[in-house]
Amino acid sequence: MRSGFTADDVATQTGRRFLVTGANAGIGFEVAKLLAARGAHVVLACRDAGRAEAAIDRIGADAPGAELSFQPLDLADLDQVKEAAKAVLAGPRVDVLINNAGVMIPPRTLTKQGYELQFGVNHLGTFAFTGLIHPHVDDRIVVTASLAHKGGAIDYSDLGASRSYHNWQRYQTSKLANLLFVLELDRRLSAAGRATQAIGCHPGVALTELTRHLPFPLRGMTPLATPFFNSAAQGAWPTLQAATGAHVQGGDYLGPQGLGEISGRSGPARATSRARDPKLARELWARSIELTGVDPGI
């Protein structure tokens, strides 16, 4: 008897509305495609309108009659994040928010507000967008973390990476922030008596567009490693379980069940003690309010 969650375990989602950030490519695209095929209305929240419309066309070709729409969202610009949130709040309520969008190991780049891109997009943009629209979300809020969170440590004194920049370390930091945020979010939602739950997930090691910034020798080796990693569709399984799984609870963290949580079916994942530290999470929450100007009010 098999154990673990796959796409086959996603039940019918007719009548439900999902908002998926970064849904035009990679894991986000696979999540949006599967949910649309199961009857959900899927809002693709993406930075690039052309790529979002192309993704909608591709999903529609696979799932004729699918309910799909586009919401502009640029997580690297907090002003635009706030505009996107206003548009979402003016529309129909959302059953599930899936925070999937992210960047991985780019050259040193800054957000519009001057923060290092990975921390700015992966955490601050996600914090601000979620903080603004969470009252409009009825069921679940999903945040995508990573195995990389295990090496993360947050240095609040250099969020613009002006003193030093190591792309992998900054990625680890952003993913630790994702886990601290989602677990603190669930604690606060529960304390406020909200039915909405927050759940974390990670895709293991999935071959997606995020690998485009790997050094050339490593990119050249990825075809050799393909049998050991998840495809984008397989990497989507933990996100789909977090968003739709029947036995998922707020505060859960889900990921692949294979060796080292690298690949395989989805189930419970391991977060470090640092990622589960409520004191660190409260500090991050307070700092995030200061940095984004967004107070979630819970």
C-alpha positions in Angstrom: 0.0 0.0 0.0 1.5 3.3 -1.1 1.9 6.2 1.4 2.3 9.8 0.6 0.3 12.4 -1.3 0.5 12.9 -5.1 -1.6 14.7 -7.7 -3.9 11.7 -7.8 -5.0 12.6 -4.3 -6.3 16.1 -5.2 -10.1 16.0 -4.9 -12.5 17.9 -7.0 -12.2 21.6 -6.3 -15.3 22.9 -8.2 -16.6 26.2 -6.7 -13.4 27.0 -4.9 -11.1 29.9 -5.7 -7.3 29.7 -5.5 -4.8 32.5 -5.9 -1.4 31.3 -6.8 1.6 33.6 -6.9 4.3 33.0 -9.5 1.9 30.7 -11.4 3.3 31.2 -14.9 6.2 28.8 -14.7 7.6 25.9 -12.7 5.9 24.5 -9.7 3.4 27.4 -9.6 2.3 26.6 -13.2 1.9 22.9 -12.3 -0.2 23.7 -9.2 -2.4 26.1 -11.2 -2.8 23.5 -14.0 -3.8 20.7 -11.7 -6.2 22.8 -9.7 -7.9 24.1 -12.8 -8.2 20.6 -14.1 -10.0 19.7 -10.8 -12.6 22.5 -11.4 -11.2 25.3 -9.3 -11.1 29.0 -10.4 -7.4 29.8 -10.4 -6.1 33.4 -10.2 -2.6 33.5 -11.6 -0.8 36.3 -9.7 2.3 37.1 -11.7 4.7 39.9 -12.5 4.8 39.5 -16.3 1.4 39.8 -18.0 2.6 38.2 -21.3 3.9 35.1 -19.5 0.8 34.9 -17.4 -1.5 35.0 -20.4 0.7 32.4 -22.2 0.3 30.2 -19.1 -3.4 30.7 -19.1 -3.6 29.6 -22.7 -1.5 26.5 -22.0 -3.7 25.5 -19.0 -6.8 26.2 -21.0 -5.6 23.9 -23.8 -5.1 21.1 -21.3 -8.3 21.8 -19.3 -11.0 23.3 -21.7 -13.5 25.4 -19.9 -11.1 26.0 -17.0 -11.8 29.2 -14.9 -8.6 31.2 -15.0 -7.8 34.9 -14.5 -4.7 37.1 -14.1 -3.7 39.4 -11.3 -0.6 41.6 -11.8 1.7 41.2 -8.8 5.4 42.3 -8.6 6.7 41.2 -5.2 9.9 43.2 -5.8 7.9 46.4 -5.5 6.0 46.9 -2.2 3.9 49.8 -3.8 2.7 47.4 -6.5 2.1 44.7 -3.9 -0.3 47.1 -2.1 -2.1 47.9 -5.4 -2.5 44.2 -6.2 -3.9 43.6 -2.7 -6.5 46.3 -3.2 -7.6 44.6 -6.4 -7.9 41.2 -4.7 -9.8 42.7 -1.8 -12.2 44.3 -4.2 -13.0 40.9 -5.9 -14.5 37.6 -4.8 -13.3 36.0 -1.6 -10.4 33.5 -1.9 -10.5 30.0 -0.5 -6.8 29.3 -0.6 -3.8 31.7 -1.1 -0.7 29.9 -2.3 2.5 31.9 -1.9 4.7 30.2 -4.4 6.6 33.0 -6.2 10.2 33.3 -5.4 13.7 33.9 -6.8 16.8 31.8 -6.2 20.5 32.7 -6.2 20.5 35.7 -8.6 23.4 38.1 -8.9 23.1 40.9 -6.3 20.0 42.8 -7.1 17.8 45.1 -5.0 14.0 45.5 -4.8 12.5 48.9 -5.6 12.6 49.7 -1.9 16.3 48.8 -1.6 16.2 45.3 -0.1 18.3 42.4 -1.3 16.1 40.7 -3.9 15.7 37.2 -2.4 14.7 38.5 1.1 12.7 41.2 -0.5 10.7 39.0 -2.9 10.6 35.7 -1.1 9.8 37.1 2.4 8.9 40.8 2.5 6.7 40.8 -0.6 5.0 37.6 0.5 4.6 39.0 4.1 3.1 42.2 2.8 0.7 40.6 0.2 -0.5 38.0 2.7 -0.7 40.6 5.5 -3.0 42.7 3.4 -5.3 40.1 2.0 -5.5 37.4 4.7 -8.9 38.7 6.0 -10.2 37.8 2.5 -8.9 34.2 2.6 -11.4 31.7 4.1 -9.6 28.4 4.2 -5.8 28.1 3.9 -2.7 30.2 3.4 0.3 28.2 2.0 3.9 29.5 2.0 6.6 27.7 0.1 9.9 27.3 2.0 12.9 25.1 1.1 15.4 22.6 2.4 17.7 25.5 2.2 16.1 27.1 5.3 18.3 24.8 7.4 21.3 27.0 6.8 19.5 30.3 7.2 20.3 33.1 9.6 18.8 36.6 9.4 21.1 39.6 9.6 18.9 42.7 9.9 21.8 45.1 9.8 22.5 44.4 6.1 19.3 43.7 4.3 20.5 45.6 1.2 23.6 43.3 1.0 25.8 46.3 0.8 28.6 44.9 3.0 28.6 41.4 1.6 26.6 39.2 -0.8 26.6 35.5 -1.2 23.7 34.4 -3.2 23.2 31.0 -1.6 23.4 32.3 2.0 20.8 35.0 1.1 18.5 32.4 -0.4 18.8 30.3 2.8 18.0 33.4 4.9 14.9 34.1 2.8 13.6 30.5 3.2 14.2 30.5 6.9 12.1 33.7 7.0 9.3 31.9 5.0 9.1 29.2 7.6 9.3 31.5 10.6 6.5 33.6 9.0 4.1 30.8 8.1 4.3 29.2 11.5 3.9 32.5 13.3 1.0 33.4 11.0 -0.8 30.2 11.9 -0.3 30.8 15.6 -1.7 34.3 15.3 -4.7 33.2 13.1 -5.5 30.5 15.7 -5.2 33.0 18.6 -7.5 35.4 16.8 -10.1 32.6 16.5 -9.9 32.5 12.7 -10.8 29.4 10.8 -8.1 30.1 8.2 -5.0 28.0 8.6 -1.4 28.6 7.5 0.6 25.7 6.2 4.2 25.5 5.0 5.7 23.3 2.3 8.8 22.7 0.3 9.3 21.0 -3.1 12.5 19.1 -2.3 14.9 19.5 -5.2 12.8 20.2 -8.3 14.2 21.0 -11.8 12.5 24.3 -12.5 13.4 27.7 -13.9 14.8 28.6 -10.5 18.0 26.6 -11.4 18.8 29.2 -14.2 21.2 31.0 -11.9 23.3 28.0 -11.0 26.9 28.2 -12.1 27.4 26.7 -15.6 29.2 23.5 -14.5 26.3 22.6 -12.2 23.6 23.5 -14.8 25.5 21.2 -17.2 25.3 18.4 -14.7 21.5 18.6 -14.0 20.5 16.2 -16.8 22.7 13.5 -15.1 20.9 14.1 -11.8 17.4 14.2 -13.2 16.5 10.6 -12.0 17.2 11.6 -8.4 15.2 14.9 -8.4 11.6 15.9 -8.7 10.1 17.2 -11.9 8.2 20.4 -11.6 5.0 18.4 -11.5 6.3 16.2 -8.7 7.7 19.2 -6.8 4.1 20.6 -6.8 2.8 17.7 -4.7 3.6 19.2 -1.3 2.0 22.5 -2.3 -1.1 20.7 -3.5 -1.3 18.7 -0.3 -0.9 21.9 1.7 -3.6 23.6 -0.3 -6.1 20.7 -0.6 -5.1 17.7 1.6 -8.0 16.4 3.7 -5.9 15.8 6.9 -3.7 18.8 6.8 -3.7 21.0 9.9 -2.6 24.6 10.5 1.1 24.8 11.3 2.0 21.7 9.3 5.1 21.6 7.2 5.1 19.3 4.2 7.6 18.0 1.7 8.9 15.0 -0.2 9.3 11.7 1.6 12.3 10.3 -0.2 15.8 10.2 1.1 16.8 13.6 2.5 13.4 15.0 1.5 14.8 15.5 -2.0 12.1 13.8 -4.0 9.0 11.5 -3.8 5.5 11.7 -2.5 4.5 14.4 -0.1 4.1 14.1 3.6 5.4 15.6 6.9 8.7 17.5 6.6 11.3 18.5 9.1 11.9 22.1 10.1 14.9 23.2 12.2 14.5 24.3 15.8 15.5 27.8 14.6 12.6 27.8 12.1 10.2 26.8 14.9 11.4 29.3 17.4 8.5 31.6 18.4 10.8 34.3 19.7 12.7 34.6 16.4 9.3 34.5 14.6 7.9 37.4 16.7 11.0 39.4 16.0 10.8 38.8 12.3 7.1 39.7 12.3 7.8 43.0 14.0 10.7 43.8 11.7 8.7 42.9 8.7 6.0 45.4 9.7 8.6 48.1 10.0 10.2 47.2 6.6 7.0 46.9 4.6 4.7 49.3 6.3 2.1 46.5 6.4 0.6 45.4 9.7 -1.5 42.3 9.3 -3.4 43.2 12.4 -3.3 39.8 14.1 
